Amino acid sequence: MTTPDEGAPLAEAFECRFDFQPGWIDLTLREGTKAEAKALATQVVNSLNPLGLEIEKSAVFDDMVERAVDLNDDAPTLAAAYYTESGEALAGLVVDSYGDEGVERPTREEVQPLLLEWENAEVAGDPQITYLELPTGPAVRVQSVLKVKRMFGLGRKLTEFVRYAVFPPGMKSLVVVTVTWEAIARTEEITALADEAIQTMGLTPLAAGSTEPVADGDTE
């Protein structure tokens, strides 16, 4: 999703959390460094059941490090990936927020075409578009196949995605959750995981300069 470059950024702090089902791994990096990704991957991989793995632990570790760095490339609010018990990574998830100071938040109708915009890919076919009412607020959901440009522009590969643009009451920002995957044959399974995860998302505004939730009755 691309956004206009003009306008002052909306510095609206909030806590984002999921009650993830088993398999989802929180890969959010606070500093975004490879060293931080390695420390996180070491902790996660050491907790895996070696009897269930069908690939080497070292391969899971390498994938998790690379995936964590990639998912945190644009400093999202939250990043996660889904891994099967065998150690295979199926999907990545990122949460971002958008908003400009003094600019009214767009409507679901206005946001809908923006959700289909990608910097290095183009939508293939007709996207599926649904309007939802989530626990965190009204939302628009889009799903489609992407043709993603390969490195050096040498051909394209197919990837699928689902995006949820959420309009949380009591917040000015637009919160966008994006789930992507390459295992097209497992789309039904992955979309079910994504749809289940988004139902558990919680958003809590934070007081300016604080990590504590805004108390009822407080003002900005």
mmCIF file of the C-alpha atoms, coordinates in Angstrom:
data_MODEL
# 
_entry.id   MODEL 
# 
loop_
_atom_site.group_PDB 
_atom_site.id 
_atom_site.type_symbol 
_atom_site.label_atom_id 
_atom_site.label_alt_id 
_atom_site.label_comp_id 
_atom_site.label_asym_id 
_atom_site.label_entity_id 
_atom_site.label_seq_id 
_atom_site.pdbx_PDB_ins_code 
_atom_site.Cartn_x 
_atom_site.Cartn_y 
_atom_site.Cartn_z 
_atom_site.occupancy 
_atom_site.B_iso_or_equiv 
_atom_site.pdbx_formal_charge 
_atom_site.auth_seq_id 
_atom_site.auth_comp_id 
_atom_site.auth_asym_id 
_atom_site.auth_atom_id 
_atom_site.pdbx_PDB_model_num 
ATOM 1   C CA . MET A 1 1   ? 0.000   0.000   0.000   1.00 0.00 ? 1   MET A CA 1 
ATOM 2   C CA . THR A 1 2   ? 1.435   3.361   -1.001  1.00 0.00 ? 2   THR A CA 1 
ATOM 3   C CA . THR A 1 3   ? 0.567   6.683   0.589   1.00 0.00 ? 3   THR A CA 1 
ATOM 4   C CA . PRO A 1 4   ? 1.037   10.329  -0.431  1.00 0.00 ? 4   PRO A CA 1 
ATOM 5   C CA . ASP A 1 5   ? 4.389   11.858  0.473   1.00 0.00 ? 5   ASP A CA 1 
ATOM 6   C CA . GLU A 1 6   ? 2.879   15.218  1.377   1.00 0.00 ? 6   GLU A CA 1 
ATOM 7   C CA . GLY A 1 7   ? 1.568   16.106  4.810   1.00 0.00 ? 7   GLY A CA 1 
ATOM 8   C CA . ALA A 1 8   ? 2.968   15.831  8.305   1.00 0.00 ? 8   ALA A CA 1 
ATOM 9   C CA . PRO A 1 9   ? 3.036   12.335  9.809   1.00 0.00 ? 9   PRO A CA 1 
ATOM 10  C CA . LEU A 1 10  ? 0.406   11.544  12.406  1.00 0.00 ? 10  LEU A CA 1 
ATOM 11  C CA . ALA A 1 11  ? 2.315   10.480  15.520  1.00 0.00 ? 11  ALA A CA 1 
ATOM 12  C CA . GLU A 1 12  ? -0.361  8.365   17.167  1.00 0.00 ? 12  GLU A CA 1 
ATOM 13  C CA . ALA A 1 13  ? 1.009   5.760   19.538  1.00 0.00 ? 13  ALA A CA 1 
ATOM 14  C CA . PHE A 1 14  ? -0.932  2.566   20.126  1.00 0.00 ? 14  PHE A CA 1 
ATOM 15  C CA . GLU A 1 15  ? -0.385  -0.982  21.282  1.00 0.00 ? 15  GLU A CA 1 
ATOM 16  C CA . CYS A 1 16  ? -1.214  -3.771  18.842  1.00 0.00 ? 16  CYS A CA 1 
ATOM 17  C CA . ARG A 1 17  ? -1.602  -7.346  19.996  1.00 0.00 ? 17  ARG A CA 1 
ATOM 18  C CA . PHE A 1 18  ? -2.956  -10.637 18.688  1.00 0.00 ? 18  PHE A CA 1 
ATOM 19  C CA . ASP A 1 19  ? -4.171  -13.742 20.435  1.00 0.00 ? 19  ASP A CA 1 
ATOM 20  C CA . PHE A 1 20  ? -2.355  -15.824 17.854  1.00 0.00 ? 20  PHE A CA 1 
ATOM 21  C CA . GLN A 1 21  ? -3.250  -19.446 17.242  1.00 0.00 ? 21  GLN A CA 1 
ATOM 22  C CA . PRO A 1 22  ? -0.356  -21.949 17.461  1.00 0.00 ? 22  PRO A CA 1 
ATOM 23  C CA . GLY A 1 23  ? 2.077   -21.596 14.576  1.00 0.00 ? 23  GLY A CA 1 
ATOM 24  C CA . TRP A 1 24  ? 2.232   -17.805 14.460  1.00 0.00 ? 24  TRP A CA 1 
ATOM 25  C CA . ILE A 1 25  ? 5.563   -16.432 15.659  1.00 0.00 ? 25  ILE A CA 1 
ATOM 26  C CA . ASP A 1 26  ? 5.952   -12.776 16.666  1.00 0.00 ? 26  ASP A CA 1 
ATOM 27  C CA . LEU A 1 27  ? 8.988   -11.524 14.716  1.00 0.00 ? 27  LEU A CA 1 
ATOM 28  C CA . THR A 1 28  ? 8.718   -7.832  15.591  1.00 0.00 ? 28  THR A CA 1 
ATOM 29  C CA . LEU A 1 29  ? 12.166  -6.233  15.832  1.00 0.00 ? 29  LEU A CA 1 
ATOM 30  C CA . ARG A 1 30  ? 12.548  -3.055  17.877  1.00 0.00 ? 30  ARG A CA 1 
ATOM 31  C CA . GLU A 1 31  ? 15.921  -2.103  16.362  1.00 0.00 ? 31  GLU A CA 1 
ATOM 32  C CA . GLY A 1 32  ? 15.522  -3.891  13.042  1.00 0.00 ? 32  GLY A CA 1 
ATOM 33  C CA . THR A 1 33  ? 19.036  -5.324  13.056  1.00 0.00 ? 33  THR A CA 1 
ATOM 34  C CA . LYS A 1 34  ? 20.180  -8.752  11.900  1.00 0.00 ? 34  LYS A CA 1 
ATOM 35  C CA . ALA A 1 35  ? 21.758  -9.340  15.312  1.00 0.00 ? 35  ALA A CA 1 
ATOM 36  C CA . GLU A 1 36  ? 18.373  -8.794  16.944  1.00 0.00 ? 36  GLU A CA 1 
ATOM 37  C CA . ALA A 1 37  ? 16.774  -11.145 14.406  1.00 0.00 ? 37  ALA A CA 1 
ATOM 38  C CA . LYS A 1 38  ? 19.359  -13.838 15.177  1.00 0.00 ? 38  LYS A CA 1 
ATOM 39  C CA . ALA A 1 39  ? 18.757  -13.539 18.917  1.00 0.00 ? 39  ALA A CA 1 
ATOM 40  C CA . LEU A 1 40  ? 14.994  -13.848 18.397  1.00 0.00 ? 40  LEU A CA 1 
ATOM 41  C CA . ALA A 1 41  ? 15.362  -16.795 15.993  1.00 0.00 ? 41  ALA A CA 1 
ATOM 42  C CA . THR A 1 42  ? 17.690  -18.592 18.410  1.00 0.00 ? 42  THR A CA 1 
ATOM 43  C CA . GLN A 1 43  ? 15.122  -18.323 21.185  1.00 0.00 ? 43  GLN A CA 1 
ATOM 44  C CA . VAL A 1 44  ? 12.263  -19.527 18.980  1.00 0.00 ? 44  VAL A CA 1 
ATOM 45  C CA . VAL A 1 45  ? 14.109  -22.379 17.278  1.00 0.00 ? 45  VAL A CA 1 
ATOM 46  C CA . ASN A 1 46  ? 15.369  -23.720 20.601  1.00 0.00 ? 46  ASN A CA 1 
ATOM 47  C CA . SER A 1 47  ? 11.766  -23.986 21.769  1.00 0.00 ? 47  SER A CA 1 
ATOM 48  C CA . LEU A 1 48  ? 10.626  -26.064 18.773  1.00 0.00 ? 48  LEU A CA 1 
ATOM 49  C CA . ASN A 1 49  ? 9.914   -29.763 19.039  1.00 0.00 ? 49  ASN A CA 1 
ATOM 50  C CA . PRO A 1 50  ? 12.800  -31.432 17.176  1.00 0.00 ? 50  PRO A CA 1 
ATOM 51  C CA . LEU A 1 51  ? 10.713  -34.586 16.639  1.00 0.00 ? 51  LEU A CA 1 
ATOM 52  C CA . GLY A 1 52  ? 8.194   -32.637 14.560  1.00 0.00 ? 52  GLY A CA 1 
ATOM 53  C CA . LEU A 1 53  ? 10.701  -30.906 12.307  1.00 0.00 ? 53  LEU A CA 1 
ATOM 54  C CA . GLU A 1 54  ? 11.136  -32.241 8.803   1.00 0.00 ? 54  GLU A CA 1 
ATOM 55  C CA . ILE A 1 55  ? 14.009  -29.882 7.992   1.00 0.00 ? 55  ILE A CA 1 
ATOM 56  C CA . GLU A 1 56  ? 17.200  -29.034 9.800   1.00 0.00 ? 56  GLU A CA 1 
ATOM 57  C CA . LYS A 1 57  ? 17.002  -26.599 12.714  1.00 0.00 ? 57  LYS A CA 1 
ATOM 58  C CA . SER A 1 58  ? 19.704  -24.544 11.020  1.00 0.00 ? 58  SER A CA 1 
ATOM 59  C CA . ALA A 1 59  ? 17.471  -24.124 7.956   1.00 0.00 ? 59  ALA A CA 1 
ATOM 60  C CA . VAL A 1 60  ? 14.556  -22.956 10.114  1.00 0.00 ? 60  VAL A CA 1 
ATOM 61  C CA . PHE A 1 61  ? 16.909  -20.567 11.904  1.00 0.00 ? 61  PHE A CA 1 
ATOM 62  C CA . ASP A 1 62  ? 18.240  -19.091 8.651   1.00 0.00 ? 62  ASP A CA 1 
ATOM 63  C CA . ASP A 1 63  ? 14.740  -18.677 7.234   1.00 0.00 ? 63  ASP A CA 1 
ATOM 64  C CA . MET A 1 64  ? 13.480  -17.017 10.404  1.00 0.00 ? 64  MET A CA 1 
ATOM 65  C CA . VAL A 1 65  ? 16.367  -14.542 10.509  1.00 0.00 ? 65  VAL A CA 1 
ATOM 66  C CA . GLU A 1 66  ? 15.918  -13.558 6.874   1.00 0.00 ? 66  GLU A CA 1 
ATOM 67  C CA . ARG A 1 67  ? 12.140  -13.385 7.214   1.00 0.00 ? 67  ARG A CA 1 
ATOM 68  C CA . ALA A 1 68  ? 12.304  -11.241 10.369  1.00 0.00 ? 68  ALA A CA 1 
ATOM 69  C CA . VAL A 1 69  ? 14.651  -8.754  8.695   1.00 0.00 ? 69  VAL A CA 1 
ATOM 70  C CA . ASP A 1 70  ? 12.477  -8.584  5.558   1.00 0.00 ? 70  ASP A CA 1 
ATOM 71  C CA . LEU A 1 71  ? 9.198   -8.193  7.456   1.00 0.00 ? 71  LEU A CA 1 
ATOM 72  C CA . ASN A 1 72  ? 10.662  -5.377  9.571   1.00 0.00 ? 72  ASN A CA 1 
ATOM 73  C CA . ASP A 1 73  ? 12.201  -3.535  6.631   1.00 0.00 ? 73  ASP A CA 1 
ATOM 74  C CA . ASP A 1 74  ? 9.704   -0.645  6.848   1.00 0.00 ? 74  ASP A CA 1 
ATOM 75  C CA . ALA A 1 75  ? 9.517   -0.614  10.667  1.00 0.00 ? 75  ALA A CA 1 
ATOM 76  C CA . PRO A 1 76  ? 5.976   -1.971  11.023  1.00 0.00 ? 76  PRO A CA 1 
ATOM 77  C CA . THR A 1 77  ? 3.993   -1.805  14.241  1.00 0.00 ? 77  THR A CA 1 
ATOM 78  C CA . LEU A 1 78  ? 4.072   -5.604  14.425  1.00 0.00 ? 78  LEU A CA 1 
ATOM 79  C CA . ALA A 1 79  ? 5.494   -8.433  12.318  1.00 0.00 ? 79  ALA A CA 1 
ATOM 80  C CA . ALA A 1 80  ? 4.830   -12.170 12.490  1.00 0.00 ? 80  ALA A CA 1 
ATOM 81  C CA . ALA A 1 81  ? 5.126   -15.355 10.438  1.00 0.00 ? 81  ALA A CA 1 
ATOM 82  C CA . TYR A 1 82  ? 3.288   -18.656 10.441  1.00 0.00 ? 82  TYR A CA 1 
ATOM 83  C CA . TYR A 1 83  ? 5.363   -21.835 10.682  1.00 0.00 ? 83  TYR A CA 1 
ATOM 84  C CA . THR A 1 84  ? 4.049   -25.391 10.463  1.00 0.00 ? 84  THR A CA 1 
ATOM 85  C CA . GLU A 1 85  ? 5.150   -28.024 12.988  1.00 0.00 ? 85  GLU A CA 1 
ATOM 86  C CA . SER A 1 86  ? 7.488   -29.379 10.305  1.00 0.00 ? 86  SER A CA 1 
ATOM 87  C CA . GLY A 1 87  ? 9.340   -26.031 10.244  1.00 0.00 ? 87  GLY A CA 1 
ATOM 88  C CA . GLU A 1 88  ? 7.938   -24.719 6.950   1.00 0.00 ? 88  GLU A CA 1 
ATOM 89  C CA . ALA A 1 89  ? 7.126   -21.006 6.785   1.00 0.00 ? 89  ALA A CA 1 
ATOM 90  C CA . LEU A 1 90  ? 3.738   -20.469 5.150   1.00 0.00 ? 90  LEU A CA 1 
ATOM 91  C CA . ALA A 1 91  ? 2.949   -16.757 5.496   1.00 0.00 ? 91  ALA A CA 1 
ATOM 92  C CA . GLY A 1 92  ? 4.158   -13.405 6.742   1.00 0.00 ? 92  GLY A CA 1 
ATOM 93  C CA . LEU A 1 93  ? 2.068   -10.765 8.513   1.00 0.00 ? 93  LEU A CA 1 
ATOM 94  C CA . VAL A 1 94  ? 2.756   -7.078  9.106   1.00 0.00 ? 94  VAL A CA 1 
ATOM 95  C CA . VAL A 1 95  ? 0.732   -4.330  10.785  1.00 0.00 ? 95  VAL A CA 1 
ATOM 96  C CA . ASP A 1 96  ? 1.185   -0.716  9.671   1.00 0.00 ? 96  ASP A CA 1 
ATOM 97  C CA . SER A 1 97  ? -0.606  2.528   10.447  1.00 0.00 ? 97  SER A CA 1 
ATOM 98  C CA . TYR A 1 98  ? -1.211  5.513   8.183   1.00 0.00 ? 98  TYR A CA 1 
ATOM 99  C CA . GLY A 1 99  ? -2.347  9.063   8.784   1.00 0.00 ? 99  GLY A CA 1 
ATOM 100 C CA . ASP A 1 100 ? -1.427  12.706  8.199   1.00 0.00 ? 100 ASP A CA 1 
ATOM 101 C CA . GLU A 1 101 ? -1.885  15.430  10.805  1.00 0.00 ? 101 GLU A CA 1 
ATOM 102 C CA . GLY A 1 102 ? -4.859  17.594  9.907   1.00 0.00 ? 102 GLY A CA 1 
ATOM 103 C CA . VAL A 1 103 ? -6.032  15.237  7.150   1.00 0.00 ? 103 VAL A CA 1 
ATOM 104 C CA . GLU A 1 104 ? -9.319  13.419  7.682   1.00 0.00 ? 104 GLU A CA 1 
ATOM 105 C CA . ARG A 1 105 ? -9.081  9.649   7.654   1.00 0.00 ? 105 ARG A CA 1 
ATOM 106 C CA . PRO A 1 106 ? -10.374 8.241   4.339   1.00 0.00 ? 106 PRO A CA 1 
ATOM 107 C CA . THR A 1 107 ? -13.483 6.104   4.076   1.00 0.00 ? 107 THR A CA 1 
ATOM 108 C CA . ARG A 1 108 ? -13.523 2.403   3.301   1.00 0.00 ? 108 ARG A CA 1 
ATOM 109 C CA . GLU A 1 109 ? -14.551 3.218   -0.257  1.00 0.00 ? 109 GLU A CA 1 
ATOM 110 C CA . GLU A 1 110 ? -11.621 5.612   -0.668  1.00 0.00 ? 110 GLU A CA 1 
ATOM 111 C CA . VAL A 1 111 ? -9.101  3.200   0.834   1.00 0.00 ? 111 VAL A CA 1 
ATOM 112 C CA . GLN A 1 112 ? -10.210 0.198   -1.195  1.00 0.00 ? 112 GLN A CA 1 
ATOM 113 C CA . PRO A 1 113 ? -8.192  0.972   -4.379  1.00 0.00 ? 113 PRO A CA 1 
ATOM 114 C CA . LEU A 1 114 ? -5.127  1.939   -2.308  1.00 0.00 ? 114 LEU A CA 1 
ATOM 115 C CA . LEU A 1 115 ? -5.039  -1.537  -0.792  1.00 0.00 ? 115 LEU A CA 1 
ATOM 116 C CA . LEU A 1 116 ? -4.341  -2.937  -4.257  1.00 0.00 ? 116 LEU A CA 1 
ATOM 117 C CA . GLU A 1 117 ? -1.269  -0.767  -4.816  1.00 0.00 ? 117 GLU A CA 1 
ATOM 118 C CA . TRP A 1 118 ? 2.199   -2.342  -4.529  1.00 0.00 ? 118 TRP A CA 1 
ATOM 119 C CA . GLU A 1 119 ? 5.596   -0.837  -5.253  1.00 0.00 ? 119 GLU A CA 1 
ATOM 120 C CA . ASN A 1 120 ? 7.124   -3.953  -6.815  1.00 0.00 ? 120 ASN A CA 1 
ATOM 121 C CA . ALA A 1 121 ? 4.095   -5.920  -7.986  1.00 0.00 ? 121 ALA A CA 1 
ATOM 122 C CA . GLU A 1 122 ? 0.793   -5.733  -9.796  1.00 0.00 ? 122 GLU A CA 1 
ATOM 123 C CA . VAL A 1 123 ? -2.544  -7.367  -9.043  1.00 0.00 ? 123 VAL A CA 1 
ATOM 124 C CA . ALA A 1 124 ? -3.445  -10.273 -11.306 1.00 0.00 ? 124 ALA A CA 1 
ATOM 125 C CA . GLY A 1 125 ? -7.109  -11.037 -11.888 1.00 0.00 ? 125 GLY A CA 1 
ATOM 126 C CA . ASP A 1 126 ? -10.146 -9.697  -10.083 1.00 0.00 ? 126 ASP A CA 1 
ATOM 127 C CA . PRO A 1 127 ? -9.599  -9.060  -6.359  1.00 0.00 ? 127 PRO A CA 1 
ATOM 128 C CA . GLN A 1 128 ? -12.044 -10.270 -3.736  1.00 0.00 ? 128 GLN A CA 1 
ATOM 129 C CA . ILE A 1 129 ? -13.365 -7.305  -1.727  1.00 0.00 ? 129 ILE A CA 1 
ATOM 130 C CA . THR A 1 130 ? -15.410 -7.591  1.473   1.00 0.00 ? 130 THR A CA 1 
ATOM 131 C CA . TYR A 1 131 ? -16.594 -5.078  4.061   1.00 0.00 ? 131 TYR A CA 1 
ATOM 132 C CA . LEU A 1 132 ? -16.329 -6.346  7.627   1.00 0.00 ? 132 LEU A CA 1 
ATOM 133 C CA . GLU A 1 133 ? -17.151 -5.380  11.180  1.00 0.00 ? 133 GLU A CA 1 
ATOM 134 C CA . LEU A 1 134 ? -14.201 -6.511  13.307  1.00 0.00 ? 134 LEU A CA 1 
ATOM 135 C CA . PRO A 1 135 ? -13.829 -6.294  17.105  1.00 0.00 ? 135 PRO A CA 1 
ATOM 136 C CA . THR A 1 136 ? -11.406 -3.394  16.467  1.00 0.00 ? 136 THR A CA 1 
ATOM 137 C CA . GLY A 1 137 ? -13.768 -1.513  14.158  1.00 0.00 ? 137 GLY A CA 1 
ATOM 138 C CA . PRO A 1 138 ? -15.126 -1.361  10.599  1.00 0.00 ? 138 PRO A CA 1 
ATOM 139 C CA . ALA A 1 139 ? -12.789 -2.789  7.980   1.00 0.00 ? 139 ALA A CA 1 
ATOM 140 C CA . VAL A 1 140 ? -12.383 -3.528  4.289   1.00 0.00 ? 140 VAL A CA 1 
ATOM 141 C CA . ARG A 1 141 ? -10.741 -6.797  3.261   1.00 0.00 ? 141 ARG A CA 1 
ATOM 142 C CA . VAL A 1 142 ? -9.108  -7.351  -0.130  1.00 0.00 ? 142 VAL A CA 1 
ATOM 143 C CA . GLN A 1 143 ? -7.534  -10.542 -1.451  1.00 0.00 ? 143 GLN A CA 1 
ATOM 144 C CA . SER A 1 144 ? -5.783  -11.195 -4.745  1.00 0.00 ? 144 SER A CA 1 
ATOM 145 C CA . VAL A 1 145 ? -2.880  -12.797 -6.557  1.00 0.00 ? 145 VAL A CA 1 
ATOM 146 C CA . LEU A 1 146 ? 0.175   -10.655 -7.272  1.00 0.00 ? 146 LEU A CA 1 
ATOM 147 C CA . LYS A 1 147 ? 2.759   -10.763 -10.001 1.00 0.00 ? 147 LYS A CA 1 
ATOM 148 C CA . VAL A 1 148 ? 5.908   -9.740  -8.130  1.00 0.00 ? 148 VAL A CA 1 
ATOM 149 C CA . LYS A 1 149 ? 8.966   -8.438  -9.945  1.00 0.00 ? 149 LYS A CA 1 
ATOM 150 C CA . ARG A 1 150 ? 12.031  -10.585 -9.431  1.00 0.00 ? 150 ARG A CA 1 
ATOM 151 C CA . MET A 1 151 ? 15.428  -9.145  -8.599  1.00 0.00 ? 151 MET A CA 1 
ATOM 152 C CA . PHE A 1 152 ? 17.039  -7.239  -11.509 1.00 0.00 ? 152 PHE A CA 1 
ATOM 153 C CA . GLY A 1 153 ? 13.632  -7.282  -13.243 1.00 0.00 ? 153 GLY A CA 1 
ATOM 154 C CA . LEU A 1 154 ? 14.160  -10.838 -14.516 1.00 0.00 ? 154 LEU A CA 1 
ATOM 155 C CA . GLY A 1 155 ? 10.628  -12.179 -14.758 1.00 0.00 ? 155 GLY A CA 1 
ATOM 156 C CA . ARG A 1 156 ? 7.850   -12.295 -12.192 1.00 0.00 ? 156 ARG A CA 1 
ATOM 157 C CA . LYS A 1 157 ? 6.652   -14.725 -9.554  1.00 0.00 ? 157 LYS A CA 1 
ATOM 158 C CA . LEU A 1 158 ? 3.149   -15.313 -8.228  1.00 0.00 ? 158 LEU A CA 1 
ATOM 159 C CA . THR A 1 159 ? 2.336   -14.381 -4.646  1.00 0.00 ? 159 THR A CA 1 
ATOM 160 C CA . GLU A 1 160 ? -1.010  -14.054 -2.928  1.00 0.00 ? 160 GLU A CA 1 
ATOM 161 C CA . PHE A 1 161 ? -2.088  -11.568 -0.289  1.00 0.00 ? 161 PHE A CA 1 
ATOM 162 C CA . VAL A 1 162 ? -4.962  -10.510 1.896   1.00 0.00 ? 162 VAL A CA 1 
ATOM 163 C CA . ARG A 1 163 ? -5.164  -7.011  3.385   1.00 0.00 ? 163 ARG A CA 1 
ATOM 164 C CA . TYR A 1 164 ? -7.426  -5.620  6.059   1.00 0.00 ? 164 TYR A CA 1 
ATOM 165 C CA . ALA A 1 165 ? -7.803  -1.854  6.435   1.00 0.00 ? 165 ALA A CA 1 
ATOM 166 C CA . VAL A 1 166 ? -9.219  -1.233  9.903   1.00 0.00 ? 166 VAL A CA 1 
ATOM 167 C CA . PHE A 1 167 ? -10.836 2.008   11.095  1.00 0.00 ? 167 PHE A CA 1 
ATOM 168 C CA . PRO A 1 168 ? -10.561 1.837   14.902  1.00 0.00 ? 168 PRO A CA 1 
ATOM 169 C CA . PRO A 1 169 ? -13.029 4.032   16.812  1.00 0.00 ? 169 PRO A CA 1 
ATOM 170 C CA . GLY A 1 170 ? -11.212 6.480   19.067  1.00 0.00 ? 170 GLY A CA 1 
ATOM 171 C CA . MET A 1 171 ? -8.149  6.597   16.801  1.00 0.00 ? 171 MET A CA 1 
ATOM 172 C CA . LYS A 1 172 ? -7.270  8.853   13.887  1.00 0.00 ? 172 LYS A CA 1 
ATOM 173 C CA . SER A 1 173 ? -4.961  6.405   12.153  1.00 0.00 ? 173 SER A CA 1 
ATOM 174 C CA . LEU A 1 174 ? -5.850  3.796   9.580   1.00 0.00 ? 174 LEU A CA 1 
ATOM 175 C CA . VAL A 1 175 ? -4.449  0.412   10.616  1.00 0.00 ? 175 VAL A CA 1 
ATOM 176 C CA . VAL A 1 176 ? -3.555  -1.985  7.797   1.00 0.00 ? 176 VAL A CA 1 
ATOM 177 C CA . VAL A 1 177 ? -2.785  -5.675  8.289   1.00 0.00 ? 177 VAL A CA 1 
ATOM 178 C CA . THR A 1 178 ? -1.143  -7.446  5.335   1.00 0.00 ? 178 THR A CA 1 
ATOM 179 C CA . VAL A 1 179 ? -0.652  -11.204 5.030   1.00 0.00 ? 179 VAL A CA 1 
ATOM 180 C CA . THR A 1 180 ? 1.365   -12.573 2.093   1.00 0.00 ? 180 THR A CA 1 
ATOM 181 C CA . TRP A 1 181 ? 2.297   -16.066 0.957   1.00 0.00 ? 181 TRP A CA 1 
ATOM 182 C CA . GLU A 1 182 ? 3.730   -17.948 -2.034  1.00 0.00 ? 182 GLU A CA 1 
ATOM 183 C CA . ALA A 1 183 ? 2.160   -21.370 -1.415  1.00 0.00 ? 183 ALA A CA 1 
ATOM 184 C CA . ILE A 1 184 ? -0.818  -20.722 -3.687  1.00 0.00 ? 184 ILE A CA 1 
ATOM 185 C CA . ALA A 1 185 ? -1.953  -24.336 -3.365  1.00 0.00 ? 185 ALA A CA 1 
ATOM 186 C CA . ARG A 1 186 ? -2.540  -23.728 0.356   1.00 0.00 ? 186 ARG A CA 1 
ATOM 187 C CA . THR A 1 187 ? -4.466  -20.467 -0.055  1.00 0.00 ? 187 THR A CA 1 
ATOM 188 C CA . GLU A 1 188 ? -7.638  -21.747 1.591   1.00 0.00 ? 188 GLU A CA 1 
ATOM 189 C CA . GLU A 1 189 ? -5.726  -22.844 4.690   1.00 0.00 ? 189 GLU A CA 1 
ATOM 190 C CA . ILE A 1 190 ? -3.712  -19.631 4.924   1.00 0.00 ? 190 ILE A CA 1 
ATOM 191 C CA . THR A 1 191 ? -6.672  -17.298 4.438   1.00 0.00 ? 191 THR A CA 1 
ATOM 192 C CA . ALA A 1 192 ? -8.508  -19.169 7.200   1.00 0.00 ? 192 ALA A CA 1 
ATOM 193 C CA . LEU A 1 193 ? -5.500  -18.586 9.483   1.00 0.00 ? 193 LEU A CA 1 
ATOM 194 C CA . ALA A 1 194 ? -5.404  -14.894 8.551   1.00 0.00 ? 194 ALA A CA 1 
ATOM 195 C CA . ASP A 1 195 ? -9.140  -14.387 9.021   1.00 0.00 ? 195 ASP A CA 1 
ATOM 196 C CA . GLU A 1 196 ? -8.960  -16.094 12.411  1.00 0.00 ? 196 GLU A CA 1 
ATOM 197 C CA . ALA A 1 197 ? -5.973  -13.983 13.484  1.00 0.00 ? 197 ALA A CA 1 
ATOM 198 C CA . ILE A 1 198 ? -7.556  -10.640 12.513  1.00 0.00 ? 198 ILE A CA 1 
ATOM 199 C CA . GLN A 1 199 ? -10.547 -11.421 14.729  1.00 0.00 ? 199 GLN A CA 1 
ATOM 200 C CA . THR A 1 200 ? -8.194  -11.550 17.735  1.00 0.00 ? 200 THR A CA 1 
ATOM 201 C CA . MET A 1 201 ? -6.382  -8.273  17.057  1.00 0.00 ? 201 MET A CA 1 
ATOM 202 C CA . GLY A 1 202 ? -6.543  -5.676  19.815  1.00 0.00 ? 202 GLY A CA 1 
ATOM 203 C CA . LEU A 1 203 ? -5.626  -1.983  19.486  1.00 0.00 ? 203 LEU A CA 1 
ATOM 204 C CA . THR A 1 204 ? -5.085  0.233   22.518  1.00 0.00 ? 204 THR A CA 1 
ATOM 205 C CA . PRO A 1 205 ? -4.208  3.955   22.173  1.00 0.00 ? 205 PRO A CA 1 
ATOM 206 C CA . LEU A 1 206 ? -1.247  5.043   24.292  1.00 0.00 ? 206 LEU A CA 1 
ATOM 207 C CA . ALA A 1 207 ? -0.709  8.352   26.030  1.00 0.00 ? 207 ALA A CA 1 
ATOM 208 C CA . ALA A 1 208 ? 1.787   10.583  24.218  1.00 0.00 ? 208 ALA A CA 1 
ATOM 209 C CA . GLY A 1 209 ? 5.342   9.617   25.120  1.00 0.00 ? 209 GLY A CA 1 
ATOM 210 C CA . SER A 1 210 ? 4.129   6.672   27.190  1.00 0.00 ? 210 SER A CA 1 
ATOM 211 C CA . THR A 1 211 ? 3.784   2.915   26.897  1.00 0.00 ? 211 THR A CA 1 
ATOM 212 C CA . GLU A 1 212 ? 0.698   2.951   29.115  1.00 0.00 ? 212 GLU A CA 1 
ATOM 213 C CA . PRO A 1 213 ? -2.850  2.786   27.670  1.00 0.00 ? 213 PRO A CA 1 
ATOM 214 C CA . VAL A 1 214 ? -4.882  5.974   27.679  1.00 0.00 ? 214 VAL A CA 1 
ATOM 215 C CA . ALA A 1 215 ? -7.214  5.960   30.708  1.00 0.00 ? 215 ALA A CA 1 
ATOM 216 C CA . ASP A 1 216 ? -10.922 6.498   30.239  1.00 0.00 ? 216 ASP A CA 1 
ATOM 217 C CA . GLY A 1 217 ? -11.676 10.195  30.238  1.00 0.00 ? 217 GLY A CA 1 
ATOM 218 C CA . ASP A 1 218 ? -8.127  11.227  29.343  1.00 0.00 ? 218 ASP A CA 1 
ATOM 219 C CA . THR A 1 219 ? -7.617  13.618  26.459  1.00 0.00 ? 219 THR A CA 1 
ATOM 220 C CA . GLU A 1 220 ? -4.688  14.048  24.129  1.00 0.00 ? 220 GLU A CA 1 
# 
